[in-house]
Amino acid sequence: MAPVSMPNPALTVGWICALPAELAAAMTMLDELYQEPQEQHPADTNQYVLGRIKNHCVAIACLPAGEYGLAPAAAAAQQMLSSFPTIRFGLLVGIGGGIPGPGRDIRLGDIIISEPQGQLGGVVQYDRGKTFAHRFERTGFLNAPPRVLLNALNALKANHLLGQYRVPEFLQDIPKNRPAATAQFFAHPGHENDVLYEMADGTSDANESGEIEMPVQRPGRHNDDPVVHYGLIASGNQVIKDLRTRYRDTLSEAS
């Protein structure tokens, strides 16, 4: 059956991702795929995938190749609104690095959902602030989501507490009617690849591959099902991959 054509005003949810892998994951979540947009603003350079998730019509866009950070994401969102002015909610969904800590046993493959805490709206700009000798003072954060989404968030958390958790089901559905390579791409890479290192002070020796030999010993999990965590998400214009930095623990303490 050929995809149907959906008028632009029917699209009410905007979904932005940064990487092709994230776009592919978003596409696997669609219950129905639509044709390309019927019209697009002349200044809108986004490429769109349109579809339906349950009762919501969604416009998905990926950032241009090689572009990351807040400015490209903001530009993509603004252009999306020029073509789909009826969008009510915007989502930025993608891959991130977890910051485990007391009460936060974050593992590879887990899901993080932003949740406001105190005066913070749920997303903190980690590279906008003041760094002191032993602390980091934030000066940038986003406003809280609309109340309707905050109400939905509490309902989602309640469902999870009651065991109404469908993520494993969705992951099992990915291989259906798709090549084996696709299923392998989205499969859990194995607990042996989920290694958390102790914070390094910049003087620790590294092995030949550049890794700091300070792994944290953590108890195993009984399965590969992702765990959902709620809390603050740190977002910024740079990717943190250097193990020899205090930045991870600084962010953890700041949040």
C-alpha positions as CSV (number, residue, x, y, z in Angstrom):
1,M,0.0,0.0,0.0
2,A,1.4,3.4,-1.1
3,P,2.0,6.1,1.6
4,V,-0.8,8.6,1.9
5,S,-0.4,12.3,1.4
6,M,-1.0,14.3,4.6
7,P,-1.7,18.1,4.4
8,N,0.8,20.2,6.3
9,P,-1.8,21.6,8.9
10,A,-2.3,18.0,10.1
11,L,1.2,17.8,11.4
12,T,1.3,18.7,15.1
13,V,4.5,17.2,16.4
14,G,8.0,18.1,15.3
15,W,10.9,15.7,15.9
16,I,14.5,16.8,15.4
17,C,17.6,14.5,15.5
18,A,21.2,15.1,14.8
19,L,22.6,11.9,13.2
20,P,21.4,9.5,10.5
21,A,21.3,6.6,13.0
22,E,18.9,8.7,15.1
23,L,16.8,9.4,12.1
24,A,16.6,5.7,11.2
25,A,15.6,4.9,14.8
26,A,12.9,7.6,14.6
27,M,11.6,6.1,11.4
28,T,11.2,2.7,13.0
29,M,8.9,4.2,15.5
30,L,6.3,5.3,12.9
31,D,3.1,3.3,12.8
32,E,2.4,4.7,9.3
33,L,4.7,6.5,6.8
34,Y,3.3,9.5,4.8
35,Q,4.4,11.0,1.5
36,E,6.7,14.0,1.4
37,P,5.3,17.4,2.5
38,Q,2.7,18.8,0.1
39,E,4.4,22.1,0.4
40,Q,7.5,23.5,2.0
41,H,8.5,27.1,2.7
42,P,11.1,28.4,0.3
43,A,13.5,29.2,3.1
44,D,13.1,25.8,4.7
45,T,16.1,23.6,3.8
46,N,15.1,20.6,6.0
47,Q,14.5,17.2,4.6
48,Y,11.4,15.6,6.1
49,V,10.1,12.2,7.0
50,L,6.4,12.4,7.7
51,G,4.4,9.8,9.5
52,R,2.0,8.8,12.3
53,I,2.7,7.6,15.8
54,K,-0.6,6.4,17.3
55,N,-2.9,9.5,17.0
56,H,-0.1,12.0,16.3
57,C,1.1,13.2,12.9
58,V,4.8,13.8,13.1
59,A,7.3,15.7,11.0
60,I,10.9,14.4,11.5
61,A,14.0,16.3,10.4
62,C,17.7,15.6,10.8
63,L,20.4,18.2,11.1
64,P,22.7,18.7,8.1
65,A,25.6,16.4,7.8
66,G,28.5,17.5,10.0
67,E,26.6,20.1,11.9
68,Y,26.0,19.7,15.6
69,G,25.0,21.9,18.5
70,L,22.4,24.3,19.6
71,A,22.5,26.8,16.7
72,P,21.8,24.2,13.9
73,A,19.1,22.6,16.0
74,A,17.4,26.0,16.6
75,A,17.6,26.8,12.9
76,A,16.1,23.4,12.0
77,A,13.2,24.0,14.4
78,Q,12.6,27.5,13.1
79,Q,12.5,26.3,9.5
80,M,10.2,23.4,10.5
81,L,7.7,25.9,11.9
82,S,7.8,27.9,8.7
83,S,6.5,24.9,6.8
84,F,4.4,23.4,9.6
85,P,3.0,26.3,11.7
86,T,0.4,24.0,13.4
87,I,3.2,22.1,15.2
88,R,2.3,22.2,18.9
89,F,5.2,20.2,20.4
90,G,8.9,19.9,19.5
91,L,11.1,17.0,20.5
92,L,14.9,16.7,20.3
93,V,15.7,13.0,20.5
94,G,19.1,11.4,20.1
95,I,22.1,9.6,21.5
96,G,23.7,11.0,24.6
97,G,26.3,10.2,27.3
98,G,24.9,9.2,30.7
99,I,26.3,10.6,34.0
100,P,25.8,7.8,36.5
101,G,25.8,8.8,40.2
102,P,24.2,8.0,43.5
103,G,20.6,6.8,42.7
104,R,21.4,7.0,38.9
105,D,22.5,3.6,37.6
106,I,22.6,4.6,34.0
107,R,23.7,1.9,31.5
108,L,24.4,1.7,27.8
109,G,21.1,1.7,26.0
110,D,19.0,3.2,28.7
111,I,16.5,6.0,28.0
112,I,16.7,9.5,29.5
113,I,13.6,11.7,29.6
114,S,14.1,15.3,30.6
115,E,12.1,16.4,33.7
116,P,12.1,19.9,35.3
117,Q,13.8,20.2,38.7
118,G,13.4,23.2,40.8
119,Q,13.8,26.3,38.6
120,L,15.4,24.3,35.8
121,G,13.1,23.4,32.9
122,G,14.6,20.0,32.2
123,V,17.4,20.9,29.8
124,V,20.6,22.7,30.9
125,Q,23.2,24.2,28.6
126,Y,26.3,22.7,30.1
127,D,28.8,24.9,28.2
128,R,27.2,28.2,29.1
129,G,28.3,29.2,32.6
130,K,31.2,30.0,34.9
131,T,33.8,27.4,35.9
132,F,35.4,27.9,39.2
133,A,38.2,26.0,41.0
134,H,35.8,23.4,42.5
135,R,32.4,24.1,41.0
136,F,30.5,25.0,37.9
137,E,27.9,27.7,37.9
138,R,25.2,27.5,35.2
139,T,23.9,30.5,33.4
140,G,21.8,28.9,30.7
141,F,18.8,26.6,30.7
142,L,15.6,26.1,28.7
143,N,12.1,26.9,29.9
144,A,9.9,24.1,31.2
145,P,7.8,22.2,28.7
146,P,4.1,23.0,28.3
147,R,1.9,21.9,31.2
148,V,0.1,19.4,29.0
149,L,3.4,17.6,28.4
150,L,4.3,17.7,32.1
151,N,0.9,16.1,32.9
152,A,1.6,13.4,30.3
153,L,5.1,12.9,31.9
154,N,3.5,12.0,35.2
155,A,1.1,9.6,33.5
156,L,4.0,8.0,31.7
157,K,5.9,7.6,35.0
158,A,2.9,6.0,36.6
159,N,2.5,3.5,33.8
160,H,6.2,2.5,34.2
161,L,5.7,2.0,37.9
162,L,2.7,-0.3,37.1
163,G,4.8,-2.3,34.6
164,Q,3.1,-0.9,31.6
165,Y,6.4,-0.7,29.7
166,R,6.5,-1.3,26.0
167,V,10.0,-0.4,25.0
168,P,11.2,-4.1,24.8
169,E,8.2,-4.8,22.6
170,F,9.0,-1.9,20.3
171,L,12.7,-3.2,20.0
172,Q,11.5,-6.7,19.2
173,D,9.3,-5.3,16.4
174,I,12.3,-3.6,14.6
175,P,13.5,-6.7,12.8
176,K,10.1,-7.4,11.3
177,N,10.1,-7.0,7.5
178,R,13.6,-5.5,7.6
179,P,17.1,-6.8,6.6
180,A,19.1,-8.7,9.2
181,A,21.7,-5.9,9.2
182,T,19.1,-3.5,10.4
183,A,18.2,-5.6,13.4
184,Q,21.9,-6.1,14.2
185,F,22.5,-2.3,14.0
186,F,19.8,-1.6,16.6
187,A,20.7,-4.6,18.9
188,H,22.3,-4.1,22.3
189,P,26.1,-4.2,21.8
190,G,26.6,-6.3,24.8
191,H,27.3,-5.6,28.5
192,E,31.0,-6.2,27.9
193,N,31.0,-2.9,25.9
194,D,29.3,-1.0,28.7
195,V,32.3,0.3,30.6
196,L,32.2,3.2,33.0
197,Y,35.5,4.7,34.0
198,E,36.4,6.6,37.2
199,M,36.9,10.3,36.8
200,A,40.5,10.9,35.8
201,D,42.6,13.8,37.0
202,G,44.5,14.5,33.8
203,T,47.7,12.8,35.0
204,S,46.6,9.1,34.8
205,D,48.4,6.9,32.4
206,A,46.5,5.7,29.3
207,N,47.0,2.4,27.4
208,E,47.8,2.2,23.7
209,S,44.2,2.9,22.7
210,G,44.1,6.0,24.9
211,E,41.8,4.5,27.5
212,I,42.2,5.3,31.2
213,E,42.5,2.0,33.1
214,M,40.1,3.0,35.9
215,P,36.9,1.0,35.2
216,V,34.1,1.1,37.8
217,Q,32.9,-2.3,39.0
218,R,29.1,-2.5,38.7
219,P,26.7,-5.4,39.2
220,G,25.3,-6.9,36.1
221,R,21.7,-6.7,34.9
222,H,19.5,-9.7,34.3
223,N,18.5,-8.6,30.8
224,D,19.2,-6.1,28.0
225,D,15.9,-4.2,28.4
226,P,16.5,-0.4,28.7
227,V,15.7,1.3,31.9
228,V,13.9,4.7,31.7
229,H,15.4,7.5,33.8
230,Y,13.9,11.0,34.4
231,G,15.9,14.1,35.3
232,L,18.0,16.9,33.9
233,I,19.6,16.7,30.5
234,A,22.8,18.6,29.8
235,S,23.0,19.9,26.2
236,G,25.6,22.0,24.5
237,N,27.8,22.7,21.5
238,Q,30.6,20.2,22.2
239,V,30.9,16.5,22.5
240,I,32.7,15.3,25.6
241,K,34.8,12.2,24.9
242,D,38.0,12.9,26.9
243,L,38.2,10.6,29.9
244,R,40.9,12.7,31.4
245,T,38.6,15.4,32.5
246,R,36.7,16.4,35.6
247,Y,33.9,17.7,33.4
248,R,31.7,14.7,33.8
249,D,31.7,14.8,37.6
250,T,31.4,18.6,37.6
251,L,28.2,18.3,35.5
252,S,26.9,15.6,37.8
253,E,27.4,17.8,40.9
254,A,26.0,20.9,39.1
255,S,22.8,19.0,38.3
